[in-house]
Amino acid sequence: MDLVDFSMANNKWIQNIKMKKGAFTKQAAKVGKTPAQFQQTVLANTSRYSPTTVKRARLRKTLVSNKVRRTA
């Protein structure tokens, strides 16, 4: 997952992210948690997980919060 030109001024920053779709959900299922539970676990213990997993958890947090703001 490469973050290319990550700035909030760039309104289309999400299109520039190269990611494997479903990878975080698959990791969560592997440990028997929902993606939300796994996100909380990863962000609470960042030293126990790979940098890629931590980036995925942060990205999920960002995307979920953006979705909530748009629908509310």
Secondary structure as GFF3:
##gff-version 3
##sequence-region A 1 72
A	DSSP	three_ten_helix	13	16	.	.	.	ID=ss1
A	DSSP	alpha_helix	23	30	.	.	.	ID=ss2
A	DSSP	alpha_helix	35	44	.	.	.	ID=ss3
A	DSSP	three_ten_helix	46	48	.	.	.	ID=ss4
A	DSSP	alpha_helix	51	71	.	.	.	ID=ss5
###
